[in-house]
Amino acid sequence: MFLGLVLGITVAGFAQQRGPKIKVIGGMRVNPMVVVDSHGNKKEFTRLHTELGVLLQKKVYLSAGYTPYTNTFYTFNEYWFRGFDKKLPVSIVGILEYNADTDRTYANLGFNLKLSAVGNGIVMIGSEVGRWERVVKVGAFIPLSFVIYQK
């Protein structure tokens, strides 16, 4: 179901595109976050992620990344339904994470708010794939990235 939602978001984004606007972006992100699990336990942490992604028509962002501290590979996919031309751009986000140390996969779904040229706020709900152990994540992404290719 989750993969179907991510695929649907991606297809909807492509359907609205006009022209060949592509931006390939590389770099890293600083990600401070608070996580609350289904038992009320709270964790606060900051992670560094490396990432390579493509922004299509300023609507769809597809990326893959790696988090060294947790040995986690991830895909971060979003559709900006309230675009960058608005005062507060908002996207719906679907993230799949695979932790190579624990051999576990996690799915997250939420919203990303572009707060300024400096960073984004994010709110998500997620769980380990195959068992429903809900977590709520609230955090920020501070990009340290650069454009590799633009057309």
Secondary structure, DSSP 8 states (H G I E B T S, - for coil): -HHHHHHHHHHHHHHT--S--EEEEEEEEEEEEEEEETTS-EEEEEEEEEEEEEEETTTEEEEEEEETTTTEEEEEEEEEEE-TTSSS-EEEEEEEEEETTTTEEEEEEEEEEE-SSS-EEEEEEEEETTS---EEEEEEEEEEEEEEEE-
